[in-house]
Amino acid sequence: MFLSVFEMFKIGVGPSSSHTMGPMVAASRFLSMMRASPFDFHGLRASLHGSLAFTGVGHATDRATVLGLAGFEPQSYDHDKAEAALDDIHRSKTVTPPDLPTLAFDPEADLVFDYGPPLPGHANGMVLMATDAQGDVILQEVFYSIGGGFVMTEAELAAGKNTDEGAPVPFPFKTAVEMLEMAKTSGKTIAQMKTANEVSRCGQTNLKTGLTRIWEVMNGCIERGMESEGILPGGLQVKRRAKCIHEALLAERGMNLTAPHVINDWISMYAMAVNEENAAGGQVVTAPTNGAAGVLPAVIRYWLDHVPGASLSRIDEFLLTAAAIGGLIKHNASISGAEAGCQAEVGSAAAMAAAGMCAVMGGTPEQIENAAEIALEHHLGMTCDPVKGLVQVPCIERNGLGAIKAVSAASLALRGTGDHFVPLDAAIETMRQTGRDMHEHYKETSLGGLAVNIPNC
């Protein structure tokens, strides 16, 4: 099994990897299908199903779908160009994707939110259609946005969502048990094995350049979040808080009476800065999702700013270790809130961050696996219940607490030998089963939990 670090950490746009980035990617793929087709197209239609319908407006799924059909992609997203394009599309009721003719598309009539039963493959389903001059559908594809910006067609999902058709990699571990056995046999760290796998596919230079870019975007997101203020979009009137908290923490720095637990405020503030940027539709890195994008960069920033001996030169090790753990979780369970609740998003992010933190603090492979297990175990059962479908309440603070748990998990693991009672594989399987059994109201539909128990305006 191989899942690249660049699949776990994608540079994209907020507020949601599954509900914003995924639909935009699906639309881009559909345009490619149209370009390869011999048909003469005149129009487009789309329908959103399951969680994409129920929380789509709050997650900007409609905007993302429209922009995707106009040719926009997450990795090259330009906010100003997107706003201008949306205005033009609503006015002209057409889109003109690159290398395709102008196509009829009225967002008010041709984009349908279907609140009926979800499509059978996944809670996040959408159907994209292209029509002829008479309005008849002549090309159609079902897409599933399965979390973290990953998108699959109906056929791909049916064939097996975790397939890898690339060349064999040196260390193809599919479970934590296999990972630890390969580390023991080879004498390599988890990051070293992950590096060997990545280099076999993309080369050393591309790996280094890509990892540097990932951290640049993550850290830039923290910086923007710490400098920005105002009200987040969406109607809940949620105020940005990272800037004020950061200023207060700076003012208290060096005071003899500062309580030791204030370090938790630093960790939370870094995470909140990222997720406020995400909620505002800014550029973020899925880690492994947008809704959980603040956990891992917050832990890295805490380590760099507050832990003696931390070095920028070891961020690659942190990211690669985290990606290895994230790959295990995605392969054997889920990173989708719509499929398994927030345990699959913030829980997975905390496990990844705990593993990365443990690695750069000198942890053995066994201690790293223990750190990931502790963090994931103590998120089991967490629901995904965003108020008004927005990635704001409780999502922003939840990232802060997830980051704190990750640091604590890494610290606890480093205090031990790596021997522990619950294996990481068991925690991952438990998360999968819990997500399967969880009521749909608590899986990113905003039909239960906090979403219905506090005012939405």
N, C-alpha and C positions, 0 to 999 in steps of 0.2 A: 504494500500500500504506500502510495506517495501522494502527498498533498503539499504543494509548494508553500514556502513562507510568503510568497507574493499572492497566493490565493487566500491565505489566512489574514493577511494585512493588505487590504486594497485601499488605494487612495480614491476617495470619492466625495460625495456631497450629502449633507444631512437633509432631513432628520432621520431617515431609516435606511439601513442597508437592504432589508427585505421589501419594504414598501415604497422606497424612493429609488434607490440604485437598481434593485432587481427589475422592476417594471421598465426602467429606462434601458437596461441591458437587453431585456426581452424584446422591446420595440426595435432596438438596433439589430438584433438577430433577425427579426422578421423582415426588416428592410433588406437585409442581405439575401434572404430567401426570395424576396420579390425581384431583386436585381438578377438573380440566377434563373428566374422563371421566364418562359417564353410568352406568357400572357400579357395582354395589354390592359394595364390597370387604370382605373379612373377614380377610385375612392377607397377610404379606410373606415373600419369600425373596430371597436374594442369593448369588451365586457370584463368587469372585475368581480371576483367571487370570493366567498369566505371572508377571512380577515382583511383582505385587500379592499373589500367592499365596506365592511363594518367600520374600519378605522382608516380608510383610505384618504378621506379629506384631511384629517388631522396629521397624517403622515405625508401629505403632498403627493399621494399616488396618482391622482388625476393629472396634476401638473407634470409629474415625471413621465407619465405615459404619453401625454401630448407632446412634450419636448422630445422624447425618445423617437416618436414617429416623425418628428421634424428633423431628426438626424443628430440630436445632442447625445453625448456619452458622458458618464460620470467622471472619467479620468481627465477629460479636457473641458469640463463644465465651466462656462463663463456666465456669471450671474447677470451682468448687464445685457449681454447678448440674449440670454434666455428670456428676460423680462420683455425685451423688445419683440422677440419672436412670438411670445404668448399674446401680446397685444395684437400683432399682425394676424395671427391665426384666428383669434376670436372675431376680428373684424372681417377678414376675408373668407372665413370658413373653409380654408384650404391649408395644406402643408406642401412644402416643396423640398423633400429630402434630397441629399446629394445623389447625383446619378440616377434620379427617377423623375418622372414628369410631375407637374403640379397635380395634387390629388385632393378631391373633395373630402373634407373632414370638419364637421361642426362639433366641437367639444360638448355642446349642450345636448345634442341629439345622438351623436355617434359614439359617445363614451357612456356606457351603462354601468351603474352600480347594482349588481344583482345580489339582493339580500336573502335569496333562497338558500337551499342546501349548498355547502361548498362542493367544488369539484372533487372527484374521488382520490386524486393523487396526493394532495397536500392542502393545508388550510389556506395557503396563499396561491390562488389560481387566477389565471387570466386567459382570455381568448382574443386573439388578434385576427382580423379578417381584412382581406382586400377584395374589392368589388369591380365588376366591369361597368360598361357605360349604362346598362339597364339597372344597375344596383344589385345584381346577383353576386353572391360570394363565390369567387373562383379560386381563392387561396385562403386557407385557414390553418392556424396552429394554436395548440394549447400549451401554455408555458406555466411552470411552477417556480415561484421565487422561494427557495428552500432555506433562506437565511444567510446572512453574511455577504449578500450580493451575489450568491450563487444562483444560477438560473438553469433549469432543465426543461426540455420539451416533454410532452406526455410520453413519447416513445423512449426517450433517454431515461426518464424516471422508471418506467416499466422494466427497462433492461438492467437496472441496477444503478442507484444514484452514486455509489462510491467506486465506480469502475475507473481504472487508470490504464490507458492504452499506450503509454509511453514506454521507452526503453527501461529495462530493469535497473534498479538503483542498488547501491552496495548494501544498504541496511533497510530492507523493506518491512519494518516492524508494523504490525497491525494492532497490537495490544501492548499494554505497559509491561506485561510479563515478558513478551518477546523483546521489547526495548531494553529492559534490564539485562536479559540474558545476552543480547548482542553487545551491550556495553561491557559486560563482564568478560566475554570471550575475546573481544577486540582490544580491550584496555582503553577504549575511547570514551569521552564524555558524550552526553546526549547532544550537545551542540556540535561536537566534532562529527558525530554520525550524521546529523542533520546537514551539516556543511558538505560532507561527502555526497550525500544524496542530491543536494541542490547543484553542486558543481557538475555532477554527472549530467545534469539536464541543461543548465544555462551558462556554465563556465564561471571561473573565479571572479573575473572583472565585473560581469553583469551582476553577480551576487553582491559584491561589495558595493557597487554603485546603487543598486536597488535598496539595500538595507540602509545606506546612508540617507537616501531620499525618504524612506519611511520615517526615520527618526526626525528628520528635518520638518516634515509635515506635522508629525505628532507634536513636536516641541513648539512649532509655530502656532499650532492650534491652542496650546496652553497659554502662550504669550498673548495672543489676541483675546482670549477669554479673560485674562487677568487685566486687560486694558479697556474692555468694553463694558458699557452700562446701558440701562434702559429696560424696556418691556419686551419680552419675547413674543413673537407673533402667535396667533391662534385663538385669542379671545379669553384665555384664562387670566390675563393680566399678571403673569408671573414675572417678577423682577429678576434681572441678573444680579447675582450676589458675589461672584468670585472676586470682582474688583474691590469691593468694600472689605471683604474678608482679608484679601491680600494686603491692603493698605493697613488694616488694623494689626495684622501679624507683623508687618514690617515695623510699625510703631512700637510694638511690644518687644522687639528683638533686643536681647541684651539685658533686659530687666531681671534683676535677681529673684523677683517673686513670681516669675512665670512658671506655671505648673507644668510638669513633664508631659501631661496628657495633651498639651496644646499642639504637640507634633501631629496628632490626629487631625487637627484643623488644617495644617499644611497639606497633608495627604488628601483630605476631602476637597480642599480648595483647588488643587491641581486638577482633580477629576471633574469637579463641577465646572471649571473653566472650559474644559473640552466639551462637556455635554451641553453647556449653554450655547457654545458655538454650533454644535450639532443641531440643537433645537431651532436655532436661527437660520438653518440652511447653509451653514458655512462648510468649508473644506475640512474633512476629517479622514482618519484612517480606520477602517473597520478592524476591530480588535477583540473578538472576532466579528462583531456586528457594530452598527452605528449606535444602537441603544446602549451598548456596553463599551463604547469607544474610549471612555475616560479612565477606566480602571488601570489598564496596563501602562499608558504613558504617565499616569499619576505616580505609579510605583517606581518607574524609572526615574522620574524627576525627583521624587523623594530620595531615592538612593544617591543620585548625583549631587543634590544640594545639601543633604543632611547626614550622609553616612561617610565617615572617614575612610579614605582609600579608594573611593569610587572613581571610576575613570571612564571617559567617553570611549576609550579604545575597547571596552568590553560590552558596549551596547549590542553589538552583533551577536555576542554569546547569549545575552538576555533574550533578544528577539527570536533567535533560532531555537533556543530551549522552549520558549513559550509556544512557538509555532508547532513544535513536535507534540506537545501536550494537546494543543488545540486540534491537531489533526486526528489524534486518537479519539477525542470527544466527538468530533464531527463524524468520523467513520463509524463509530460504534453506538452513537446516540443522536444528538442534534445540537445545533447552535441557534435554532429558530424559536423565538418566543411564541410564534403562532402555532408551533408544533408541540412544544414542551414547556411553555411558560418561561419566566425570567430566570429560572435555574439554568436554562440553556444559554442564556445571554450573559448576565452578570456573573452567574455561577461559573460558567466556562471561562470568562475573562479573568475572574479571581484565581482560578486554578492555573491558568496560563501565566499570570503575573507572579503568583507565588513560586512557580517553578523557575521562572526567569530570575527572580530575586534570590532564590536559594542558590542557583547556579553561580551568579556573580559574587555571592558571599562565600564561595568555596565549598558548596555542598556536593556530596557524592551523588551519583545517579539514584541511589536508593533514597537519599534524603530529598532529592528533587521530586521523585515520585510521591514521597510521603507528603511533601508540601502541597503538591497539586491535589492530592486526595483530601487533605484537611480542608482546604479552601472550598472544594466542590461539595464535600459532605455537608458543610454547614450553610449551603445554599439550597439543599434538596427541598423540593416542594414549593419553592418561591413562585408565585403567580405573576403573570404579566397582565396588569390591569390599569393601563394608562388612562388618566382622566381626559375625557373628550377626544380620545384617540391621539393625543399629542405626546411626544417623547419628552415630557417635562415633569409631570407629577405622577408617580414618585421617582421617575427615571433618573433625574439629575442627582438628587441626594443619594439614591441607591448606588450609583457609581462610586461616590465617595466612601460609603460604607463597605462596598465590595473591595476597594483598594486597601482600606484598613485591614479587612479580613485577610487579604492576600499577604500583606506584610507580616501580620501575626502568624499566619500559617507557615510562612517561610522561617520565621524566627523559632517557632516551636519545633519544626522539623530539624533545624540546625542544632537544637539542644539534644536531639536523639541520635541514634545510630543508623536510622533508616528502617529498622524493624518496627512494624506497626500492625494493628489488628485488622483494619479494613483496607484491602488492596484498592488501588486506583481503579482497576478494571471493574471491581464490584460497585464502586461509587458511580462510575459511568453507566453501568447497566441499570443501577437503581434509578438514576436520573431518567434513563430512557423509559423504564416501566412507569415511573411516576408521571412523566409527561403523557404517556399513552392513556393512563387512567384519569388524568386531570380533566375536570369538566371544561367544555369548550368556552364557557363564560369567562374563564380565567386564563385564556390563551390568546391575548392580544385582540380581543373583540370589543373590549370596553363594555361588556354586558354584565360584569360582576365585579366584586371587590371594591377597591377605592373608587373605581370609575362610576359606580352608581350610589355610593354612600357619602359623597361630598358634592356640593353644587358645582355645576359645569360652567358657570359664568361668574 
